[in-house]
């Protein structure tokens, strides 16, 4: 959410930054009109309250003097002012709710170094790592690899749950689990993140805090008793500081969690329907940082490097791109996407998205820190990033390691998680 004081002080700058997002219109005038009406109504209510209080004191004096006429006039005035105050406070409350609803629906302002652009075609490549392997056969997609087929069952999943689900079994399920363990161990042991395990069901306030509500509810699933299934552990990890005032000395907070994630994919009908690239239920290792405002931009680079390091250890070629203003998410000020090479598609595909949100989420959550120097509490900055999407990492490992006979050679860093086994055979068995 945005700082109303900053909008009052420089509405032109606010609109200029906001309209860098394609299709987003200037909105400061609408905000300020609502804000002024709300403040005027509050001031009028306070003036009427003062008149009511004054008349209330004078009622007793008139009664004591036996001035019945003045007593009745003042008593009537008190009742009149009380009704006025109640009406104006109700109007102010309505205006405040309208203002909050408007502010909650406005996306974050891009950083100055976020590239301008209309859509993904305008994203800017920052760097590449690794060289895509040259095969002496035509590589296929993950679900077409002979050794993978026994362990990746879409028909059974469709019987159980419908489209965009998968059942993993045997060796493929074990590789999937090994990837998650490897990622968590790396982030904890080498990157200094604190592991957490969190609920996957959350309240409305938690989804509101990270920006999924009120605008993007259709992208997630809600239970009949009002809980939301998390689309990512960003929701839970970031909300650790919801309504908290932490000590500056404790910053940064860096957490990582492996969780189930649930997305309706409402806006992606017809996209990536084959295989397990885009699922309603999937697993992800999520990184979240809560930082001092002065350090959040550097933290974005650090978190991006953490995600890149996972791919490098797996030996998977990737490229890192800066998302343009037209492709960036609602709550981000800048986002670095990492795309892994998938030889079966002959393309780079997203496997991680790392975003810095500034104080946008913190204002929604009222998450602040107490400065060491004793000044007023300030809003923290928040960041989130995939480290990595486990299903997509599985796809990349299988496709990049595929052999002509239908077997798959697995990355060395996974061997210890697989009991020393290094190959998924064409028969679907690890050896």
Secondary structure, DSSP 8 states (H G I E B T S, - for coil): ---HHHHHH-HHHHHHHHTTSTT----HHHHHHHHHHHHHHHHHHHHHHHHHHHHHHHHHHHHHHT-HHHHHHHHHHHHHHHHHHHHHHHHHHHHHHHHHHHHHTS-----TTS---SSGGG-EEEEEES-----SS----GGG-HHHHTTEEHHHHHHHT-SS--EE-HHHHHHHHHHHHHHHHHHHHTT--EEE---SEE-HHHHHHHT-TTTTGGGSEE-TTS-EE-SSTHHHHHGGGTT-EEEGGG--EEEEEEEEEE---TT-TTSS-STTSS-SEEEEEEEEEEE-GGGHHHHHHHHHHHHHHHHHHHT--EEEEE--TTTS-TT-SEEEEEEEEETTTTEEEEEEEEEE-TTHHHHHHT-EEE-TTS---EE-EEEEEEEEEHHHHHHHHHHHHB-TTS-EE--GGGGGGGTT--EE-TTS-B-
